[in-house]
Amino acid sequence: MATKRKPAPEDVSNGAEDINTAADAEQSLNESIYRDLHTAIMEHRLLAGTKLVEERLCEVTGASRARIRQVFARLAHEKLVTLIPNRGAFISSPTIEEARQVFQARRMVERELAALLAAEATPAQIRAMRNHIGQEDAARARGDRAAVIRLSGAFHIFLAELAGNAILEKLVREMVSLTCLIITLYDRPGAPACPEHEHRDLVDAIERRDTARAEALMVDHLRHIEGSLDLSVRETGAPDFHSIFHRE
């Protein structure tokens, strides 16, 4: 009777490597799809309320429905996507009250972030902050509005990364993304934009180790962003069904 050949050590090793390679490729594709959707939200190319059609995303990305749903679940966990049974996935639409809460939380968290950086930022980190601001200036100079929006939000995330606190970074990342959705919903036409120098002034205060000034500038900056929005409660009242069904 023929005996089965035991797999050689190199056979086992190659099999494990193949499995790991496939898993890495799958994770890389998931991350790529997530990153592209996240960037589109940050650049206001995906607006609040937009339906994310699975079939279309599968066609565009070449990914399976299962993989697309994994990305949806991750975005839903970050409150950027709302999953509605029997209807699908939609870019979230924060309410006015949720918008106010996001800005309140950002002022509390990012004030502390500014103070932390003012106390601990290294010269190399200061240079990195200024380099990021330079990218914002370049995007503004070439009229790339999408890049300006993305880079302005990414500046706050970058500060959290430099602070070296993973929990703080996660909080800021999620709040900045939600702020992008809030702006698409409640932007007030004609409202004055935040002065372009506010990020630069903040970095100046951090470099001078002026903790109080850095805190104040961060809070003022976030208040300016909130102030450019229309977060007034709209009293719609009861619908006038008589005028709907009885025309003169």
VEXDREN-2710 file (C-alpha; in Angstrom, 1 decimal):
% VEXDREN-2710
k/r/px/py/pz
1/MET/0.0/0.0/0.0
2/ALA/1.3/3.4/-1.0
3/THR/2.2/5.6/1.9
4/LYS/1.4/9.3/1.8
5/ARG/4.4/11.6/1.6
6/LYS/4.7/13.9/4.6
7/PRO/4.7/17.5/3.6
8/ALA/8.2/18.9/3.6
9/PRO/8.9/21.8/6.0
10/GLU/9.2/24.1/3.0
11/ASP/5.7/23.0/1.7
12/VAL/4.1/23.9/5.1
13/SER/6.0/27.2/5.1
14/ASN/4.9/28.1/1.6
15/GLY/1.3/27.3/2.4
16/ALA/1.4/29.6/5.5
17/GLU/3.0/32.3/3.5
18/ASP/0.3/32.0/0.8
19/ILE/-2.4/32.3/3.4
20/ASN/-0.8/35.3/5.0
21/THR/-0.3/37.0/1.7
22/ALA/-3.9/36.5/0.8
23/ALA/-5.0/37.9/4.2
24/ASP/-2.7/40.9/3.8
25/ALA/-4.1/41.6/0.3
26/GLU/-7.7/41.4/1.6
27/GLN/-6.9/43.8/4.4
28/SER/-5.1/46.1/2.1
29/LEU/-8.2/46.3/-0.3
30/ASN/-10.5/46.9/2.7
31/GLU/-8.3/49.7/3.9
32/SER/-8.1/51.2/0.4
33/ILE/-11.9/51.3/0.0
34/TYR/-12.4/52.7/3.5
35/ARG/-9.7/55.4/2.9
36/ASP/-11.2/56.4/-0.5
37/LEU/-14.7/56.8/1.0
38/HIS/-13.4/58.6/4.1
39/THR/-11.4/61.0/1.9
40/ALA/-14.5/61.7/-0.2
41/ILE/-16.4/62.6/3.0
42/MET/-13.6/64.8/4.1
43/GLU/-13.6/66.6/0.8
44/HIS/-17.4/67.1/0.7
45/ARG/-17.6/64.8/-2.4
46/LEU/-19.9/62.5/-0.5
47/LEU/-22.6/64.6/1.1
48/ALA/-24.8/63.8/4.1
49/GLY/-27.8/61.6/3.1
50/THR/-26.1/60.1/0.1
51/LYS/-27.0/56.4/-0.4
52/LEU/-24.1/54.1/-0.9
53/VAL/-25.2/51.5/-3.4
54/GLU/-23.5/48.2/-2.8
55/GLU/-23.8/47.0/-6.4
56/ARG/-22.2/50.2/-7.8
57/LEU/-19.3/50.1/-5.3
58/CYS/-18.7/46.4/-6.1
59/GLU/-18.4/47.4/-9.8
60/VAL/-16.1/50.3/-9.2
61/THR/-13.8/48.6/-6.7
62/GLY/-13.9/45.0/-7.8
63/ALA/-14.7/44.0/-4.2
64/SER/-17.3/41.5/-3.1
65/ARG/-20.5/42.6/-1.3
66/ALA/-19.1/41.0/1.9
67/ARG/-16.1/43.2/1.7
68/ILE/-18.1/46.3/1.0
69/ARG/-20.3/45.5/4.0
70/GLN/-17.2/45.2/6.2
71/VAL/-16.2/48.8/5.2
72/PHE/-19.8/50.0/5.8
73/ALA/-19.7/48.5/9.3
74/ARG/-16.4/50.3/10.1
75/LEU/-17.8/53.6/8.9
76/ALA/-21.0/53.0/10.8
77/HIS/-19.0/52.4/14.0
78/GLU/-17.4/55.8/13.4
79/LYS/-20.9/57.2/12.9
80/LEU/-20.1/58.3/9.4
81/VAL/-22.6/55.9/7.8
82/THR/-26.1/55.0/8.9
83/LEU/-27.2/51.4/8.2
84/ILE/-31.0/51.1/7.7
85/PRO/-32.5/47.6/7.5
86/ASN/-34.1/46.8/4.2
87/ARG/-32.9/50.2/2.8
88/GLY/-29.2/50.1/2.8
89/ALA/-26.2/52.3/3.8
90/PHE/-26.4/56.1/3.8
91/ILE/-23.9/58.8/4.7
92/SER/-25.0/60.0/8.1
93/SER/-26.9/63.3/8.6
94/PRO/-26.1/64.6/12.1
95/THR/-29.0/66.6/13.7
96/ILE/-28.6/70.2/14.8
97/GLU/-28.3/69.0/18.4
98/GLU/-25.7/66.4/17.5
99/ALA/-23.8/69.1/15.6
100/ARG/-23.7/71.3/18.7
101/GLN/-22.6/68.4/20.8
102/VAL/-19.7/67.6/18.4
103/PHE/-18.4/71.2/18.6
104/GLN/-18.8/71.2/22.4
105/ALA/-16.8/68.0/22.6
106/ARG/-14.2/69.3/20.1
107/ARG/-13.6/72.4/22.2
108/MET/-13.1/70.4/25.3
109/VAL/-10.8/67.8/23.8
110/GLU/-8.8/69.9/21.4
111/ARG/-8.2/72.6/24.0
112/GLU/-6.3/70.0/26.0
113/LEU/-4.6/68.8/22.8
114/ALA/-3.3/72.4/22.2
115/ALA/-2.0/72.6/25.7
116/LEU/-0.3/69.2/25.5
117/LEU/1.5/70.2/22.3
118/ALA/2.5/73.6/23.7
119/ALA/4.2/71.8/26.6
120/GLU/5.8/68.9/24.7
121/ALA/6.1/69.5/20.9
122/THR/9.6/69.1/19.6
123/PRO/11.3/71.3/17.0
124/ALA/10.8/68.5/14.4
125/GLN/7.1/68.4/15.2
126/ILE/6.8/72.2/14.8
127/ARG/8.4/71.9/11.4
128/ALA/6.0/69.2/10.5
129/MET/3.0/71.4/11.5
130/ARG/4.3/74.2/9.4
131/ASN/4.9/71.9/6.5
132/HIS/1.2/70.8/6.7
133/ILE/0.1/74.5/6.7
134/GLY/2.3/75.0/3.7
135/GLN/0.3/72.3/1.9
136/GLU/-2.9/74.1/2.8
137/ASP/-1.5/77.3/1.4
138/ALA/-0.5/75.6/-1.8
139/ALA/-3.9/74.0/-2.3
140/ARG/-5.5/77.4/-1.6
141/ALA/-3.2/79.1/-4.1
142/ARG/-4.1/76.7/-6.9
143/GLY/-7.8/76.9/-6.2
144/ASP/-8.2/73.3/-5.1
145/ARG/-11.1/73.7/-2.8
146/ALA/-11.5/69.9/-2.1
147/ALA/-7.9/69.7/-1.0
148/VAL/-8.2/72.8/1.2
149/ILE/-11.2/71.3/3.0
150/ARG/-9.5/68.0/3.4
151/LEU/-6.2/69.4/4.6
152/SER/-7.9/71.8/7.0
153/GLY/-9.6/69.0/8.8
154/ALA/-6.5/66.8/8.5
155/PHE/-4.5/69.5/10.4
156/HIS/-6.4/68.8/13.5
157/ILE/-6.0/65.0/13.1
158/PHE/-2.3/65.5/12.5
159/LEU/-2.0/67.5/15.8
160/ALA/-3.6/64.6/17.6
161/GLU/-1.1/62.1/15.9
162/LEU/1.8/64.3/17.0
163/ALA/0.5/64.2/20.6
164/GLY/1.2/60.5/20.6
165/ASN/-2.1/59.6/22.4
166/ALA/-4.0/56.9/20.4
167/ILE/-7.3/57.4/22.2
168/LEU/-7.1/61.2/21.7
169/GLU/-6.2/60.7/18.0
170/LYS/-9.2/58.4/17.5
171/LEU/-11.6/60.9/19.2
172/VAL/-10.3/63.8/17.1
173/ARG/-10.4/61.8/13.9
174/GLU/-14.0/60.8/14.4
175/MET/-15.1/64.3/15.4
176/VAL/-13.3/66.0/12.4
177/SER/-15.1/63.5/10.0
178/LEU/-18.4/64.3/11.6
179/THR/-17.7/68.0/11.3
180/CYS/-17.3/67.6/7.6
181/LEU/-20.8/66.1/7.3
182/ILE/-22.1/68.9/9.6
183/ILE/-20.7/71.5/7.3
184/THR/-22.3/70.0/4.2
185/LEU/-25.6/70.1/6.0
186/TYR/-25.6/73.4/7.8
187/ASP/-23.1/75.6/5.9
188/ARG/-24.5/79.2/5.8
189/PRO/-24.0/80.9/2.4
190/GLY/-22.2/84.1/2.8
191/ALA/-20.9/83.4/6.3
192/PRO/-17.3/84.6/6.8
193/ALA/-14.8/81.7/6.5
194/CYS/-12.3/81.2/9.2
195/PRO/-9.2/83.5/8.7
196/GLU/-6.5/81.6/6.8
197/HIS/-3.9/82.5/9.5
198/GLU/-5.6/80.7/12.4
199/HIS/-3.7/77.5/12.0
200/ARG/-0.4/79.4/11.7
201/ASP/-1.2/81.5/14.8
202/LEU/-1.9/78.3/16.7
203/VAL/1.4/76.8/15.7
204/ASP/3.2/80.0/16.7
205/ALA/1.7/79.8/20.2
206/ILE/2.7/76.1/20.5
207/GLU/6.3/77.0/19.4
208/ARG/6.5/79.7/22.0
209/ARG/5.3/77.3/24.7
210/ASP/2.4/79.7/25.4
211/THR/-0.1/77.2/26.7
212/ALA/-2.8/79.7/27.6
213/ARG/-2.6/81.3/24.2
214/ALA/-2.7/78.0/22.3
215/GLU/-5.7/76.9/24.3
216/ALA/-7.5/80.2/23.6
217/LEU/-6.7/80.1/19.9
218/MET/-7.9/76.5/19.5
219/VAL/-11.2/77.3/21.2
220/ASP/-11.7/80.5/19.1
221/HIS/-10.9/78.6/15.9
222/LEU/-13.5/76.0/16.6
223/ARG/-16.1/78.6/17.6
224/HIS/-15.4/80.4/14.2
225/ILE/-16.1/77.1/12.4
226/GLU/-19.3/76.6/14.3
227/GLY/-20.3/80.2/13.9
228/SER/-20.1/79.9/10.1
229/LEU/-23.0/77.3/10.2
230/ASP/-26.7/77.8/10.5
231/LEU/-27.6/75.7/13.6
232/SER/-30.8/77.5/14.4
233/VAL/-33.7/75.2/15.1
234/ARG/-36.2/75.4/12.4
235/GLU/-39.8/75.5/13.6
236/THR/-41.8/74.0/10.8
237/GLY/-45.1/73.6/12.6
238/ALA/-47.9/71.3/11.6
239/PRO/-48.3/70.7/7.8
240/ASP/-51.2/72.6/6.1
241/PHE/-53.0/69.7/4.5
242/HIS/-55.9/71.9/3.5
243/SER/-53.7/73.9/1.2
244/ILE/-52.2/70.7/-0.2
245/PHE/-55.5/69.1/-1.2
246/HIS/-57.7/72.1/-1.8
247/ARG/-56.4/74.4/-4.5
248/GLU/-58.0/77.7/-5.2
END
